[in-house]
Amino acid sequence: MKIALICFSQTGQTLKVAEAMAEGFREKMHSVKIIKMQEAKPADLKKCDLVGVGSPCFESQAPTPVLTWMESWPSLNGKTAFVFATAGGASGRVLYDLTKTLRKKGATVIGGFMGRGMVHHPAPCLTGRLPNRPNTEDLTLARDFAAAVDRHIQSGNGGAMPESRPDALKPTWGFFPLIGLVVKPFLLRIVLPKPKLNESRCNQCKVCAKECPAKSITLAPYPQINGHCIRCYHCQNVCGQKAFSESWWYGNVVILCLYNTIFARLFGDLKPGEKIY
């Protein structure tokens, strides 16, 4: 089987999950290609027999650029697919967002996998949550999921795989899924601070403009962020000069009210005893 794992990975964590899944598929003698989502071409989708689509979780939903990229794909005409994501314990709608978009393209989605990832969001109340994740156990689970996908397909069963997370195939209702449904980029631009550039630190390396998933950064000659910024703070994560920063006096309070550790335990998908910090 020819398998394409197409993923967007901000800090490399979703990519680690994709690589673990690729190992699991290759152990079953399948041909696997991992493709950056922003570089996926129609031929990549047409040539594969199975497609896996992965993304990090942004504010309990799939990132807007990810869904935009997927919407530009050609029709998948019943092609078998699965979804996967990494999240910090409040995954909300992220898997179903990916599934819903794949279904619009005509894919048959058989299941989904959720992995853990250390939180790199710069809000002080979030930074460092779920340290050193995904860990060895997380990646083993990802490989096991790939093996389960293989078994399911080889069995000839065209329905949903039993190992799938239920929220990957149908919408669920709760605190964080509701946040994922309501909190959209226009609202984030209101409540979260816009990254500010310290020109004395910037060496105009262009990495931030190249890596920005929303293509909201231009150089004139220093980076300028336009009104389409989705507040993902990827520019800050990839800047080797640490030239971007924000004032979090207000935004941190808003995030803490929604994504505090108590709510993550009560309403999120953290397991009992799972270490947050």
PyMOL commands that set and color helices and strands:
alter all, ss='L'
color gray80, all
select helices_A, chain A and resi 13-27+37-39+42-47+64-71+94-104+136-154+166-168+175-182+185-191+207-211+234-238+251-259+261-267
alter helices_A, ss='H'
color red, helices_A
select strands_A, chain A and resi 2-7+31-36+50-56+80-87+108-116+196-197+217-219+223-225+244-245
alter strands_A, ss='S'
color yellow, strands_A
deselect
rebuild
show_as cartoon
